[in-house]
């Protein structure tokens, strides 16, 4: 998954609960943190064998980073 590295994606998201309660892990989390958690949960539940979140600024699209240390596993899977 690729997400733009900007103020809006790194700021806490206001939690609205008009129909369903927000997962406690998502409360106060940014979009980047929520996407990171989604990738981890997809792998933990074995729905995906590998998943990761790449973040990159719009200005330097070819320069990206992995926001979580666990994502090194994703790169290792790609290399194997």
PyMOL commands that set and color helices and strands:
alter all, ss='L'
color gray80, all
select helices_A, chain A and resi 7-10+24-26+31-44+69-79
alter helices_A, ss='H'
color red, helices_A
select strands_A, chain A and resi 2-4+54-56+64-66
alter strands_A, ss='S'
color yellow, strands_A
deselect
rebuild
show_as cartoon
